[in-house]
Amino acid sequence: VQLVESGGGLVQPGGSLRLSCAASGFTFSSSTMKWYRQAPGKERELVATIDSIGGTRHADSVKGRFTISRSNAKNTVYLQMNSLKPEDTAQYYCNTRKYVSGSNIDYWGQGTQVTVSS
């Protein structure tokens, strides 16, 4: 399993970014995918989830501003982030969980940094 995030950067408050996570090494189309984030000194937080049939859930803190989506043709999951706030500053991680040899295993990408600042 390999997950590679991209698209992070520095953006002003109110701006937008689109994060991408390219997946390989597993059957992407049948997998639930998630975006997490972790700010310095804080616990990792679940931001958004998309299941294999396109059903989505978003954390209350980002609802109406962020949208998770997927392209099974490209084995990629996206996070469109609009109306960004300084409190959205964090390292963003792509995740999937697999059941392997009787145990659930969480797989993570290396993360991509999002900094919202004027």
Phi, psi and omega per residue, in radians:
V1 nan 2.275 3.059
Q2 -2.369 2.322 3.090
L3 -2.214 2.211 -3.088
V4 -2.238 1.952 -3.135
E5 -1.543 2.680 3.043
S6 -2.730 2.937 3.048
G7 1.833 -0.107 3.118
G8 -1.241 3.027 3.120
G9 2.855 -2.952 3.117
L10 -1.721 2.265 -3.122
V11 -2.476 2.612 3.115
Q12 -1.360 2.708 3.050
P13 -0.938 2.394 -3.085
G14 1.575 -0.169 -3.123
G15 -1.425 -3.080 -3.082
S16 -2.305 2.646 2.985
L17 -2.514 2.665 2.976
R18 -2.130 2.080 3.070
L19 -1.587 2.568 3.080
S20 -2.203 2.601 3.059
C21 -2.358 1.924 3.119
A22 -1.551 2.202 -3.056
A23 -1.956 2.583 3.080
S24 -2.715 2.815 3.063
G25 1.576 0.083 3.098
F26 -2.724 3.001 -3.113
T27 -1.412 1.620 -3.011
F28 -1.076 -0.748 -3.000
S29 -1.082 -0.415 -3.125
S30 -1.793 0.204 -3.026
S31 -1.890 2.417 2.943
T32 -1.337 2.356 -3.120
M33 -2.115 2.578 -3.102
K34 -2.380 2.660 2.932
W35 -1.970 2.298 3.023
Y36 -2.078 2.875 2.979
R37 -2.490 2.710 3.107
Q38 -2.477 2.084 3.068
A39 -1.607 2.728 -3.137
P40 -0.977 2.261 3.103
G41 1.379 0.074 -3.116
K42 -2.114 2.820 3.091
E43 -1.329 2.738 3.087
R44 -1.153 2.382 -3.021
E45 -2.122 2.318 3.067
L46 -1.281 2.192 -3.094
V47 -1.739 -0.834 -3.061
A48 -2.772 2.663 -3.132
T49 -2.331 2.473 3.005
I50 -2.344 2.256 -3.115
D51 -1.606 -3.088 -3.002
S52 -1.184 -0.358 -3.140
I53 -1.843 0.209 3.039
G54 1.617 0.071 3.062
G55 -1.202 2.412 -3.041
T56 -2.198 2.677 2.977
R57 -2.443 2.501 3.139
H58 -2.267 2.530 3.067
A59 -1.086 2.608 -3.135
D60 -1.003 -0.590 -3.073
S61 -1.186 -0.308 -3.113
V62 -2.113 -0.051 -3.077
K63 -1.042 2.313 -3.111
G64 1.534 -0.203 3.127
R65 -2.041 -0.624 -3.120
F66 -1.911 2.581 3.083
T67 -2.411 2.166 3.058
I68 -1.608 2.495 3.095
S69 -2.634 3.014 -3.118
R70 -2.544 2.693 2.978
S71 -2.186 1.857 3.118
N72 -1.207 -0.460 3.095
A73 -1.162 -0.529 -3.113
K74 -1.857 0.043 -3.089
N75 0.882 0.817 -3.044
T76 -2.371 2.434 3.015
V77 -2.000 2.510 -3.048
Y78 -2.112 2.743 2.960
L79 -2.355 1.841 3.065
Q80 -1.479 2.144 -3.076
M81 -2.076 2.026 3.125
N82 -2.037 2.869 3.106
S83 0.864 0.842 -3.053
L84 -1.144 2.532 -3.130
K85 -2.094 2.740 3.091
P86 -0.958 -0.569 -3.138
E87 -1.271 -0.100 3.022
D88 -1.454 -0.113 3.120
T89 -1.063 2.144 -3.083
A90 -3.083 2.957 2.909
Q91 -1.515 2.249 -3.103
Y92 -1.857 2.331 -3.058
Y93 -2.173 2.470 3.009
C94 -1.610 2.532 -3.072
N95 -2.521 2.547 2.870
T96 -2.490 2.659 -3.126
R97 -2.060 2.319 3.135
K98 -2.167 2.559 3.071
Y99 -1.622 1.936 -3.043
V100 -2.229 2.118 3.063
S101 0.884 0.760 3.055
G102 1.507 0.045 -3.119
S103 -2.322 2.615 3.013
N104 -1.444 2.230 3.132
I105 -2.043 2.219 3.059
D106 -1.618 2.263 3.077
Y107 -1.920 2.423 -3.060
W108 -2.246 2.601 2.927
G109 -1.447 -3.089 -3.112
Q110 -1.415 -0.254 3.127
G111 1.626 2.742 3.045
T112 -2.393 2.351 -3.026
Q113 -1.485 2.291 3.010
V114 -2.047 2.163 3.123
T115 -2.163 2.127 3.137
V116 -1.931 1.933 -3.050
S117 -2.782 2.580 3.069
S118 -1.631 nan nan
